[in-house]
Amino acid sequence: MAELLQIEERGRAKPPAPPLPQWAAFLELGFRPLYLAGCFWAAISVALWMFAPQMLHGLLAGVIWHAHEMLWGFIATIAVGFLLTAGANWTGINPLNGKALGALSVLWVTARAAYLIPGTLSFWVAVASELVFFMGAAIALGRAIYGARSRRNYGVPLLVLALGVANAVFLLAAWQGDYMRLMQHFNTGLLCMAVIALLVARRVIPFFAMRAVPGLSIPMHTRSGHWQLAAGGLGIGCGLLGWSEATALFLTVAGVIAVVQVLAWKPTAVWRVPLLWILYVGYAALGVGLLVAAAHAAGAVLRAAWPAHVIGVAGFSLLIIGMVTRTALGHLGRPLRTDRLIVCCYGLVIAAAALRLLALLPSGFALAALHASASAWVLAFVLYLWRFFPMLIRPRIDAAPAPVLRPYKSAVRSNPPQ
């Protein structure tokens, strides 16, 4: 699986080409519209949830809306943008661009808006738009990956499809008012996303680190990654079957492997490189989150909010803020280094995660910590948008884009897989 999920920035083409028009550049690769959409929604949804809950009039309301939008509206959106971009690197075929990518983005916007509108019709419009979004992303990835016979990545479209299926059953349980099943399906979606995050981060973190730190040699953890992936999948399956003890066991294995992997990546060697240490911290937090989820499955942690927030806020969000800066800079032809504003974004997301976990403790400071966490969170993603929005809607700064990625049909016809 050595090629899995490498998202190396494409090299410069020899003859400089004229820059693309801005609209064409914006819809060139999946990370551009979907990074912006996901980060925009990260700020807006938390602001609505904390400071204007009276605006949440849709059938998905309150904590159900908040849980759904954070997992499928924010986290999964960033994952889809990353995977569509990575898929182009694995195969030489751009899975989705131009009008098709624009249509996928419109589906995402439609779902977000329709969930806020009261009424049955708007709810089902949102559901249909969102399910087609995940299905379309999975099909696009599948066409590129299976068409190029990229066997080491065959499982990726299925993981995106699994996210969509988990979303569908969550929404069905919400429609039926079955809150016990709803939480089960939310946990399934959370763990599916955790498996994807582990898969992505385990491949790109050592790749990024060895490129950034001269002389650094760290393992790719291919074999332990297979065990980790299997343990995560078995943990999800056992959870669906209600086998709590087995779920706890497998999630413990996956979490311990993650923590051991981070330690083997020599974290002290990257502490001067913010683009790297934010990913290290996020990966470690995701591993700890799986251990908390295991403790919850075993009955040692009673509140379901603990694994959801350790995995989601401390794990996913730190990985995301690191990925949406590192990969965006690379693919836009920018220098791979941070400035004070980007480091400030990292610090704010870390503060938001710490304060959100503090708010789970039974204390008189819980409400203040919750509001402070939300404020830090919103500010972090607003600052990200302020810095990266102008970059993401424009062509690469070096004005020398990578070799053109062929559309699916022409690529397969002209260069059939070997």
GUZATOR-192374 format. One line per 2 residues: number of its first residue (from 0); their letters; for each residue x, y, z of N, C-alpha, C. Coordinates in pm, whole numbers, always signed. Each point is the difference from the previous one (the first is absolute). Layout:
<recs>
NUM> A> X Y Z X Y Z X Y Z; ...
</recs>
This chain:
<recs>
0> MA> +83 -121 +0 -83 +121 +0 +86 +126 +0; +120 -12 -57 +92 +113 +10 -49 +124 -72
2> EL> -85 -19 -104 -45 +116 -75 -126 +60 +58; -59 -67 +96 -131 +41 +49 +4 +138 +63
4> LQ> -85 +84 -52 -25 +130 +61 +121 +92 +2; +92 -17 -94 +103 +101 -15 -60 +115 -78
6> IE> +17 +117 +52 -59 +117 -65 +109 +99 -34; +107 -52 -57 +115 +83 -35 -43 +108 -98
8> ER> +49 +121 +22 -33 +108 -90 +59 -31 -136; -78 +25 -102 +43 -32 -134 +113 +93 -44
10> GR> +96 -54 -68 +117 +78 -37 -29 +103 -107; +91 +89 -21 -19 +105 -98 +13 -57 -142
12> AK> -84 +48 -87 +13 -36 -140 +115 +79 -60; +66 -55 -100 +117 +67 -57 -39 +130 -70
14> PP> -94 -5 -96 -36 +127 -64 -106 +73 +79; +24 +122 +48 -100 +73 +74 -123 +25 -86
16> AP> -116 -22 +57 -126 +21 -72 -70 +122 +59; -82 +66 -82 -74 +115 +53 -90 -42 +114
18> PL> -16 +84 +102 -88 -35 +111 -143 -22 -46; -66 -94 +64 -141 -27 -30 -86 +116 +48
20> PQ> -115 +21 -61 -95 +95 +58 -33 -39 +143; -37 +95 +81 -22 -27 +141 -107 -105 +23
22> WA> -111 +6 -74 -106 -98 +22 +48 -140 -35; +73 -12 -109 +54 -130 -38 +100 -50 +104
24> AF> +81 +90 +53 +96 -39 +103 -73 -47 +126; -106 +69 +37 -75 -34 +120 -58 -140 -8
26> LE> -40 -42 -119 -61 -132 -17 +98 -99 -63; +128 +25 +16 +102 -87 -58 +15 -131 +77
28> LG> +2 +8 +133 +18 -117 +85 -94 +9 +119; -34 -115 +56 -102 -6 +105 +32 +78 +126
30> FR> +130 +16 +30 +32 +66 +127 -40 +147 +1; -4 +65 -117 -27 +143 -3 -140 +34 +52
32> PL> -107 -44 -67 -133 +37 +52 -35 -69 +131; +45 -124 +20 -45 -74 +118 +77 +39 +125
34> YL> +126 +39 -10 +69 +54 +117 -68 +129 +44; -31 +87 -96 -67 +125 +35 -138 -26 +60
36> AG> -75 -90 -63 -135 -30 +50 +5 -58 +140; +87 -99 +22 +7 -64 +131 +44 +95 +109
38> CF> +101 +81 -27 +48 +93 +103 -99 +113 +25; -68 +46 -104 -106 +98 +17 -109 -56 +91
40> WA> -39 -124 -26 -108 -59 +79 +46 -32 +143; +127 -30 +18 +52 -21 +135 -24 +124 +86
42> AI> +27 +117 -57 -21 +124 +75 -148 +34 +17; -76 -8 -109 -141 +42 +4 -83 -93 +85
44> SV> +18 -131 -14 -85 -94 +73 +21 +8 +151; +125 +15 +43 +26 +13 +144 -53 +133 +51
46> AL> +13 +106 -79 -55 +130 +41 -152 -8 +16; -67 -67 -94 -145 -17 +11 -37 -83 +123
48> WM> +71 -109 +18 -31 -93 +109 +16 +65 +137; +104 +82 +14 +29 +57 +131 -65 +136 +22
50> FA> -5 +83 -102 -40 +139 +22 -133 +39 -65; -54 -86 -86 -130 +31 -62 -82 -127 -20
52> PQ> -19 -80 +106 -73 -127 -17 -145 +19 -41; -55 +121 +20 -138 +26 -38 -19 -3 -151
54> ML> +109 +2 -76 -9 -6 -145 -9 -142 -54; +13 -98 +86 -2 -141 -44 -143 -51 +3
56> HG> -71 +18 -111 -142 -34 -6 -28 -129 -76; +101 -61 -58 -23 -119 -81 -38 -122 +83
58> LL> -35 -109 -70 -35 -124 +71 +120 -57 +74; +119 +24 -52 +120 -30 +78 +26 +122 +87
60> AG> -19 -12 +128 +12 +116 +88 +86 -35 +121; +44 +104 +67 +74 -18 +125 +127 -78 -18
62> VI> +26 -87 +97 +127 -74 +1 +9 -98 -117; -116 -46 -52 +2 -92 -114 +55 +72 -123
64> WH> -48 +122 -24 +51 +79 -112 +149 +27 +18; +39 +39 +121 +139 +32 +26 +90 -121 -26
66> AH> -38 -116 +51 +80 -121 -20 +9 -35 -148; -112 +7 -68 -2 -34 -143 +86 +95 -81
68> EM> -15 +128 +23 +72 +98 -81 +149 -1 +26; +41 -26 +122 +144 -7 +28 +64 -120 -68
70> LW> -69 -114 +3 +59 -121 -56 -12 -3 -152; -124 +13 -51 -20 -15 -144 +5 +133 -76
72> GF> -29 +112 +66 +5 +128 -67 +138 +61 -4; +81 -27 +103 +135 +58 +9 +108 -104 -24
74> IA> +13 -95 +91 +113 -93 -4 +0 -84 -128; -114 -59 -34 -6 -85 -119 +20 +80 -127
76> TI> -42 +126 -1 +18 +85 -118 +148 +23 -27; +76 +30 +105 +145 +18 -16 +63 -130 -49
78> AV> -45 -113 +55 +55 -129 -41 -26 -26 -148; -120 +30 -48 -32 -21 -141 +87 +90 -88
80> GF> +17 +127 +40 +86 +89 -76 +143 -51 -8; +51 -49 +112 +136 -55 +2 +10 -122 -91
82> LL> -95 -93 +10 +8 -124 -75 -16 +23 -150; -86 +94 -40 -13 +30 -142 +132 +55 -55
84> TA> +70 +77 +81 +129 +55 -42 +107 -109 -1; +2 -82 +105 +98 -108 +6 -23 -100 -113
86> GA> -127 -26 -34 -30 -94 -106 +65 +39 -132; +10 +131 -25 +65 +46 -122 +148 -36 +0
88> NW> +63 +3 +116 +142 -35 +11 +23 -149 -15; -91 -80 +57 +20 -144 -7 -12 -53 -141
90> TG> -90 +59 -81 -40 -60 -127 +40 +79 -123; +30 +130 +14 +22 +84 -116 -130 +41 -67
92> IN> -113 -37 +60 -132 +35 -52 -70 +84 +105; -44 +118 -38 -71 +86 +94 -140 -56 +22
94> PL> -33 -45 +122 -131 -61 +22 -117 +94 -30; +17 +129 +30 -112 +92 -16 +54 +142 -12
96> NG> -44 +70 -102 +38 +140 -15 -105 +71 -84; +19 +131 -17 -89 +77 -85 -144 -2 +47
98> KA> -92 -12 -97 -142 +7 +31 -45 -113 +94; +61 -118 -14 -38 -111 +88 +37 +29 +145
100> LG> +118 +57 +21 +40 +38 +135 -88 +114 +51; -34 +93 -88 -91 +106 +39 -136 -54 +40
102> AL> -51 -99 -74 -129 -60 +34 +6 -70 +136; +112 -69 +27 +15 -64 +130 -2 +103 +112
104> SV> +65 +113 -23 +2 +107 +100 -139 +60 +21; -78 +13 -107 -137 +51 +11 -86 -95 +84
106> LW> +20 -130 -19 -73 -97 +82 +32 +20 +148; +127 +24 +30 +40 +22 +139 -67 +125 +57
108> VT> +2 +108 -76 -63 +125 +46 -150 -19 +19; -64 -71 -93 -145 -25 +10 -33 -75 +128
110> AR> +80 -102 +32 -26 -77 +123 +14 +86 +124; +107 +80 +7 +21 +84 +118 -115 +98 +19
112> AA> -45 +64 -108 -107 +98 +11 -133 -66 +33; -29 -114 -65 -131 -63 +17 -19 -56 +141
114> YL> +107 -43 +65 -14 -49 +138 -44 +111 +95; +25 +125 -37 -38 +112 +87 -144 +46 -21
116> IP> -63 -47 -108 -136 +45 -34 -101 -96 +60; -101 +49 +72 -99 -89 +58 -85 -68 -107
118> GT> -50 -118 +34 -90 -70 -91 +57 -131 -49; -93 -90 -34 +38 -133 -47 +69 +4 -135
120> LS> -52 +84 -91 +56 +6 -135 +146 +42 +3; +31 +104 +77 +139 +47 +5 +92 -106 +60
122> FW> -50 -75 +98 +80 -106 +60 +38 -104 -105; -97 -45 -79 +29 -103 -98 +84 +52 -117
124> VA> -16 +130 -32 +90 +61 -99 +144 -4 +51; +18 +34 +129 +133 -4 +60 +56 -142 -1
126> VA> -82 -96 +39 +45 -139 +4 +42 -47 -138; -85 +25 -100 +31 -45 -136 +128 +66 -51
128> SE> +14 +131 +23 +119 +71 -47 +126 -56 +64; -7 -25 +130 +119 -47 +71 +38 -141 -40
130> LV> -99 -87 -17 +31 -137 -39 +57 -6 -141; -53 +83 -91 +56 +4 -135 +142 +57 +4
132> FF> +26 +94 +91 +135 +54 +17 +100 -111 +31; -31 -84 +100 +93 -106 +37 +7 -108 -108
134> MG> -115 -32 -59 +0 -100 -105 +79 +48 -121; -19 +128 -36 +73 +54 -115 +149 +2 +24
136> AA> +42 +36 +123 +143 +0 +31 +58 -141 -6; -75 -97 +53 +47 -139 -2 +10 -53 -142
138> IA> -98 +32 -84 +2 -45 -139 +116 +64 -75; +21 +130 +21 +111 +68 -68 +134 -60 +39
140> LG> +19 -24 +130 +123 -64 +44 +13 -140 -56; -111 -74 +0 +3 -136 -51 +35 -6 -148
142> RA> -58 +89 -80 +29 +2 -143 +149 +24 -26; +58 +93 +75 +142 +29 -19 +87 -114 +51
144> IY> -27 -46 +120 +85 -102 +63 -13 -135 -68; -124 -44 -25 -18 -130 -65 +36 +8 -148
146> GA> -25 +116 -64 +38 +14 -140 +150 -4 -20; +75 +52 +95 +146 -1 -8 +59 -127 +61
148> RS> -84 -89 +47 +45 -123 +66 +95 +28 +115; -32 +103 +77 +82 +35 +117 -43 -88 +116
150> RR> +43 -126 -4 -51 -102 +91 +23 +35 +147; +107 +70 +30 +30 +32 +139 -96 +101 +59
152> NY> -82 +60 -84 -95 +100 +47 -145 -43 -22; -21 -128 -29 -134 -47 -31 -100 +23 +114
154> GV> +47 +0 +123 -91 +14 +112 -49 +142 +26; +67 +101 -59 -32 +139 +32 -141 +39 -42
156> PL> -45 -29 -124 -138 +34 -35 -103 -68 +92; +31 -121 +44 -91 -71 +89 -10 +68 +136
158> LV> +111 +57 +48 -4 +73 +126 -86 +126 -12; +11 +71 -112 -85 +117 -22 -146 -41 -9
160> LA> -26 -112 -68 -137 -50 -8 -52 -39 +137; +86 -58 +84 -40 -37 +136 -39 +123 +82
162> LG> +72 +110 -22 -37 +125 +67 -141 +42 -39; -31 -12 -129 -133 +35 -47 -107 -91 +56
164> VA> +29 -130 +8 -97 -95 +55 -26 +29 +147; +108 +25 +77 -16 +34 +142 -84 +127 +15
166> NA> +21 +95 -89 -79 +122 +3 -147 -30 -27; -26 -87 -97 -138 -32 -37 -75 -65 +116
168> VF> +64 -94 +68 -70 -67 +110 -15 +92 +120; +95 +92 +19 -14 +101 +105 -121 +87 -27
170> LL> -15 +47 -123 -112 +87 -35 -133 -74 +9; +0 -128 -37 -123 -78 +12 -41 -14 +146
172> AA> +97 -26 +88 -30 -10 +142 -49 +134 +55; +57 +110 -49 -46 +132 +44 -143 +24 -45
174> WQ> -33 -39 -121 -136 +16 -53 -100 -81 +83; +41 -120 +40 -88 -88 +76 -4 +34 +149
176> GD> +89 +89 +45 +5 +36 +141 +59 -109 +88; +76 -91 -59 +62 -109 +75 +139 +46 +44
178> YM> +8 +61 +117 +124 +64 +42 +106 -101 +45; -42 -120 +41 +100 -101 +36 +75 -47 -125
180> RL> -76 -29 -106 +64 -40 -126 +77 +116 -61; -52 +120 +18 +67 +117 -55 +141 +14 +55
182> MQ> +15 -16 +131 +133 +10 +60 +91 -113 -46; -59 -118 -17 +80 -111 -50 +53 +29 -140
184> HF> -86 +56 -85 +42 +30 -136 +98 +118 -4; -17 +95 +91 +98 +108 +8 +137 -55 +36
186> NT> +4 -90 +98 +128 -60 +39 +60 -79 -115; -86 -68 -78 +50 -73 -117 +65 +95 -99
188> GL> -70 +112 -28 +57 +99 -91 +129 +58 +54; +4 +26 +130 +120 +56 +63 +118 -94 -15
190> LC> -24 -129 +23 +109 -97 -10 +40 -26 -145; -98 +4 -94 +36 -10 -142 +93 +115 -39
192> MA> -33 +119 +47 +83 +115 -30 +136 -13 +66; +4 -59 +120 +127 -22 +69 +89 -95 -79
194> VI> -59 -104 -56 +78 -95 -81 +58 +71 -122; -81 +85 -66 +50 +76 -115 +114 +92 +43
196> AL> -19 +70 +114 +102 +94 +47 +130 -72 +33; -9 -115 +65 +120 -78 +29 +71 -42 -128
198> LV> -79 -44 -97 +55 -45 -126 +73 +113 -72; -65 +116 -5 +59 +117 -66 +125 +46 +74
200> AR> -14 +27 +129 +108 +62 +75 +121 -92 +13; -23 -130 +14 +113 -92 +13 +86 -1 -124
202> RV> -58 +29 -115 +78 +4 -124 +67 +135 -21; -71 +108 +25 +56 +130 -38 +94 +59 +104
204> IP> -20 -31 +129 +83 +64 +102 +148 -37 -16; +37 -128 -9 +143 -29 -19 +52 +52 -133
206> FF> -83 -1 -103 +40 +52 -130 +31 +149 +10; -90 +76 +62 +24 +143 +18 +123 +25 +88
208> AM> +13 -77 +108 +108 +24 +96 +137 -24 -62; +13 -109 -75 +131 -30 -58 +38 +97 -110
210> RA> -99 +65 -62 +30 +102 -100 +40 +132 +66; -55 +26 +118 +21 +131 +63 +123 +5 +90
212> VP> +37 -114 +60 +110 -2 +96 +117 -78 -61; +108 +68 -36 +114 -69 -63 +55 -110 +90
214> GL> +22 -117 -61 +61 -111 +72 -96 -80 +86; -125 +43 +10 -97 -74 +83 -44 -126 -72
216> SI> +9 -112 +69 -46 -128 -54 -96 -62 +101; -124 -14 -40 -102 -56 +89 -81 -105 -76
218> PM> -57 -97 +70 -71 -109 -67 -136 +43 -54; -43 -67 -107 -133 +24 -57 -108 -81 +72
220> HT> +41 -96 +80 -94 -81 +79 -100 -76 -88; +49 -56 -107 -91 -71 -90 -64 -121 +68
222> RS> +83 -83 +64 -54 -122 +62 -91 +33 +118; +47 +88 +89 -85 +35 +114 -126 +72 -47
224> GH> +11 +72 -115 -118 +65 -55 -104 -100 -44; +42 -114 -54 -96 -104 -36 -73 -52 +123
226> WQ> +77 -24 +107 -63 -44 +124 -94 +105 +56; +43 +125 -10 -82 +110 +50 -131 +11 -77
228> LA> +9 -11 -132 -119 +7 -84 -95 -115 +29; +56 -120 +17 -83 -116 +31 -67 +15 +136
230> AG> +77 +47 +99 -58 +18 +134 -110 +105 -1; +22 +110 -72 -104 +103 -9 -126 -52 -66
232> GL> +17 -73 -110 -116 -57 -69 -75 -99 +87; +73 -86 +71 -65 -97 +89 -70 +70 +116
234> GI> +62 +109 +50 -65 +77 +107 -133 +58 -46; -3 +51 -123 -126 +54 -54 -104 -111 -13
236> GC> +42 -115 -57 -93 -110 -17 -56 -53 +131; +87 -15 +99 -46 -48 +130 -92 +101 +67
238> GL> +26 +128 -21 -89 +101 +55 -139 -8 -59; -9 -25 -132 -130 -13 -65 -76 -123 +51
240> LG> +75 -103 +36 -63 -123 +51 -29 +7 +149; +45 +107 +66 -26 +14 +143 +95 -79 +88
242> WS> +113 -40 -53 +98 -77 +78 +96 +98 +66; -36 +48 +116 +74 +110 +64 +142 -39 +36
244> EA> +20 -117 +57 +134 -39 +43 +95 -14 -119; -50 -61 -108 +85 -15 -119 +29 +136 -62
246> TA> -101 +88 +0 +21 +136 -51 +110 +70 +77; -6 -9 +132 +102 +63 +84 +139 -56 -30
248> LF> +9 -131 -19 +129 -63 -27 +60 +50 -131; -78 -3 -106 +53 +39 -131 +33 +150 -6
250> LT> -83 +83 +61 +30 +143 +1 +125 +29 +82; +22 -77 +106 +122 +16 +78 +122 -33 -84
252> VA> -8 -108 -76 +112 -38 -87 +30 +111 -101; -105 +54 -65 +20 +105 -99 +59 +126 +63
254> GV> -47 +35 +120 +49 +119 +67 +144 -14 +46; +34 -114 +57 +138 -23 +45 +96 +4 -119
256> IA> -38 -62 -111 +85 +2 -118 +26 +144 -45; -105 +84 +3 +17 +140 -41 +100 +73 +89
258> VV> -10 -20 +129 +91 +68 +93 +143 -48 -21; +18 -131 -18 +133 -55 -23 +58 +53 -131
260> QV> -84 +12 -102 +47 +52 -129 +52 +143 +13; -72 +84 +72 +45 +138 +18 +135 +5 +70
262> LA> +18 -79 +102 +127 -1 +71 +114 -46 -90; -29 -93 -91 +103 -48 -92 +33 +102 -108
264> WK> -84 +100 -16 +25 +105 -101 +91 +111 +53; +61 -21 +115 +97 +94 +58 -58 +142 +12
266> PT> -100 +17 +85 -67 +131 +10 +93 +114 +39; +107 -29 +76 +91 +109 +39 +75 +59 -119
268> AV> +4 -73 -111 +73 +49 -118 -80 +102 -79; -129 +15 +30 -83 +88 -84 -60 +116 +79
270> WR> +41 +18 +124 -68 +99 +82 +24 +143 -49; +101 +21 -83 +25 +133 -56 -76 +23 -131
272> VP> -75 -100 -46 -71 +11 -128 -150 -8 +27; -69 +112 +10 -143 -3 +34 -85 -82 -96
274> LL> +34 +0 -130 -76 -79 -96 +4 -149 +31; +101 -41 +76 +13 -141 +36 -54 -29 +140
276> WI> +39 +82 +99 -39 -37 +137 -151 +6 +20; -71 +83 -76 -145 +3 +14 -60 -134 -45
278> LY> +60 -61 -103 -47 -131 -46 +35 -109 +101; +118 +8 +60 +38 -96 +102 -97 +5 +118
280> VG> -29 +123 +46 -89 +14 +115 -140 -51 -34; -48 +31 -119 -132 -46 -40 -7 -152 -9
282> YA> +104 -63 -55 +0 -146 -11 +4 -65 +137; +82 +55 +89 +6 -54 +136 -135 +16 +71
284> AL> -65 +116 -19 -129 +23 +63 -105 -95 -55; +9 -33 -128 -94 -96 -57 +19 -138 +62
286> GV> +127 -39 +20 +26 -127 +67 -54 -2 +141; +20 +109 +75 -55 +8 +136 -152 -4 -5
288> GL> -58 +65 -101 -145 -2 -14 -55 -141 -19; +71 -82 -75 -43 -139 -16 +8 -76 +132
290> LV> +100 +31 +81 +9 -63 +133 -116 +44 +89; -39 +128 -10 -116 +48 +76 -127 -68 -50
292> AA> -12 -17 -133 -115 -70 -55 -4 -145 +49; +118 -62 +12 +5 -137 +52 -46 -3 +145
294> AH> +43 +98 +78 -43 +7 +141 -150 +21 +10; -55 +79 -91 -146 +21 +0 -73 -129 -34
296> AA> +51 -73 -100 -63 -128 -37 +5 -100 +114; +108 +7 +81 +15 -92 +114 -77 +47 +122
298> GA> -60 +119 -5 -77 +52 +113 +80 +80 +99; +129 +22 -28 +83 +76 +94 -22 +150 -13
300> VL> -41 +46 -119 -34 +141 -24 -147 +3 -38; -81 +63 +84 -145 -8 -18 -52 +98 -104
302> RA> +56 +120 -8 -52 +102 -91 +51 -22 -142; -94 -14 -94 +38 -18 -140 +69 +124 -56
304> AW> -19 +116 +66 +62 +123 -48 +152 -6 +6; +55 -81 +90 +146 -4 +13 +68 -58 -124
306> PA> -33 -123 -44 +67 -48 -122 -30 +86 -122; -124 +51 -11 -36 +82 -116 +87 +125 -9
308> HV> +27 +64 +115 +75 +126 -4 +151 -21 +2; +47 -107 +63 +145 -26 -8 +37 -38 -143
310> IG> -79 -89 -62 +28 -38 -138 -26 +117 -95; -114 +68 +18 -41 +101 -96 +74 +132 +13
312> VA> +2 +56 +122 +58 +134 +17 +152 -8 +17; +46 -94 +81 +145 -9 +24 +72 -78 -109
314> GF> -67 -96 -62 +64 -81 -102 -20 +53 -141; -123 -14 -52 -29 +42 -137 +37 +146 -26
316> SL> -40 +89 +93 +13 +142 -29 +145 +45 -7; +87 -56 +84 +142 +35 -8 +62 -54 -129
318> LI> -39 -122 -38 +49 -53 -127 -50 +85 -116; -126 +42 +8 -58 +77 -109 +68 +134 -16
320> IG> +17 +76 +109 +60 +132 -14 +144 -12 -51; +68 -110 +36 +133 -24 -53 -2 -36 -147
322> MV> -95 -87 -40 -7 -45 -139 -44 +112 -93; -100 +79 +41 -52 +102 -92 +98 +115 -19
324> TR> +99 +11 +88 +106 +98 -25 +115 -64 -79; +49 -115 +44 +116 -63 -65 -30 -38 -145
326> TA> -109 -71 -25 -28 -44 -137 -41 +116 -90; -70 +99 +55 -37 +115 -81 +123 +78 -43
328> LG> +93 +24 +92 +123 +71 -36 +76 -74 -109; +12 -131 +16 +75 -78 -97 -63 +1 -138
330> HL> -130 -23 -7 -67 -5 -129 -18 +135 -65; +14 +106 +76 -12 +134 -55 +136 +59 -38
332> GR> +106 -80 +15 +132 +46 -37 +61 +97 +99; -51 +2 +122 +51 +92 +102 +112 -66 +81
334> PL> +85 +81 +62 +103 -59 +86 -63 -79 +115; +60 -112 +31 -53 -86 +107 +52 +48 +135
336> RT> -49 +113 +42 +35 +52 +132 -117 +83 +53; -3 +10 +130 -110 +71 +65 +41 +144 +32
338> DR> -100 +82 +23 +24 +133 +54 -74 +10 +134; +1 +116 +60 -60 +15 +132 -150 -25 -2
340> LI> -66 +39 -108 -144 -19 -6 -36 -148 -4; +73 -78 -79 -28 -144 -8 +27 -68 +134
342> VC> +111 +36 +63 +30 -58 +132 -107 +43 +102; -50 +121 -15 -109 +46 +86 -124 -87 -19
344> CY> -30 -35 -125 -113 -91 -27 +20 -133 +72; +122 -53 -6 +28 -127 +69 -24 +15 +150
346> GL> +54 +107 +58 -15 +21 +144 -146 +15 +40; -79 +68 -82 -141 +19 +31 -77 -132 -5
348> VI> +29 -85 -98 -69 -130 -6 +40 -88 +118; +127 +3 +38 +43 -76 +119 -71 +53 +124
350> AA> -7 +133 +13 -70 +59 +115 -148 -37 -1; -62 +2 -118 -141 -37 -10 -22 -144 +44
352> AA> +90 -90 -40 -13 -140 +39 +16 -17 +151; +103 +64 +57 +24 -12 +144 -118 +57 +81
354> LR> -50 +114 -42 -113 +62 +72 -127 -82 -16; -19 -60 -117 -121 -83 -19 +3 -122 +89
356> LL> +115 -60 +18 +10 -115 +89 -14 +44 +145; +53 +117 +35 -18 +54 +135 -147 +23 +31
358> AL> -76 +41 -103 -143 +26 +19 -79 -127 +28; +57 -117 -28 -69 -126 +30 +10 -38 +147
360> LP> +93 +63 +72 +16 -30 +141 -109 +69 +82; -49 -65 +104 -104 +62 +84 +60 +108 +90
362> SG> -5 +122 -46 +57 +110 +77 -78 +128 -29; +24 +101 +80 -66 +127 -20 +53 +77 -118
364> FA> +111 -47 -60 +60 +69 -114 -41 -62 -133; -88 -100 +4 -32 -74 -122 -60 +90 -108
366> LA> -96 +84 +36 -65 +84 -100 +97 +104 -56; +80 +59 +87 +98 +98 -48 +102 -66 -92
368> AL> +43 -121 +34 +95 -72 -84 -62 -33 -135; -129 -35 +1 -68 -33 -125 -5 +120 -93
370> HA> -35 +115 +54 -7 +122 -82 +139 +43 -48; +98 -13 +87 +137 +34 -40 +49 -94 -110
372> SA> -33 -127 +13 +39 -98 -102 -62 +36 -135; -129 +30 +0 -68 +35 -125 +60 +126 -62
374> SA> +32 +98 +83 +58 +124 -51 +137 -24 -64; +84 -79 +67 +133 -31 -55 -13 -78 -130
376> WV> -93 -93 -3 -24 -82 -119 -40 +86 -120; -100 +85 +21 -50 +85 -110 +110 +92 -49
378> LA> +75 +60 +92 +107 +91 -39 +107 -73 -81; +33 -123 +40 +103 -76 -71 -37 -19 -147
380> FV> -124 -42 -25 -38 -28 -139 -30 +127 -80; -41 +106 +67 -15 +128 -69 +137 +50 -45
382> LY> +101 -13 +84 +135 +42 -37 +54 -87 -114; -29 -130 +5 +42 -87 -110 -61 +47 -132
384> LW> -131 +28 +1 -68 +45 -121 +56 +134 -48; +26 +90 +94 +53 +131 -36 +134 -14 -72
386> RF> +82 -94 +44 +131 -19 -61 -9 -82 -130; -79 -107 -1 +7 -94 -111 -105 +20 -108
388> FP> -109 +70 +29 -102 +20 -102 +58 +66 -126; +76 +109 +12 +56 +60 -122 +92 -94 -77
390> ML> +69 -90 +71 +89 -95 -68 -78 -108 -74; -106 -51 +65 -70 -115 -54 -86 +32 -121
392> IR> -32 +125 -22 -80 +36 -117 +86 +48 -116; +133 -5 +17 +91 +46 -105 +91 -114 -46
394> PR> +61 +15 -118 +94 -102 -48 +122 -10 +91; +77 -104 -20 +125 -17 +74 +85 +125 -14
396> ID> +66 +37 +107 +78 +124 +0 +121 -8 -91; +51 -123 -24 +119 -12 -85 -36 +8 -149
398> AA> -131 +4 -30 -47 +12 -138 +56 -111 -89; +36 -112 +64 +51 -114 -76 -66 -125 +52
400> PA> -125 -22 -36 -74 -113 +55 +60 -133 -42; -40 -102 +71 +48 -135 -29 -57 -47 -134
402> PV> +54 -108 -54 -55 -55 -123 -151 -20 +13; -70 +27 -108 -146 -5 +4 -46 -142 +30
404> LR> -90 -13 +95 -59 -129 +31 -114 -26 -98; +0 -116 -58 -99 -28 -102 -134 -37 +60
406> PY> -110 +31 -68 -130 -49 +45 -1 -151 -4; -94 -59 +71 -2 -144 +17 -3 -75 -133
408> KS> -94 +34 -90 -19 -79 -121 +121 +7 -91; +50 +122 -26 +114 +13 -90 +124 -64 +57
410> AV> +15 +6 +133 +119 -59 +62 -2 -151 -16; -114 -63 +21 -8 -145 -9 +17 -47 -144
412> RS> -58 +76 -95 +9 -41 -142 +143 +11 -52; +67 +112 +35 +132 +24 -56 +111 -74 +72
414> NP> -26 -39 +124 +105 -65 +78 -63 -107 +88; -42 -111 -60 -66 -102 +79 +90 -55 +108
416> PQ> -56 -32 +118 +79 -50 +111 +75 -127 -37; +118 -13 +52 +80 -121 -23 -33 -105 +103
</recs>
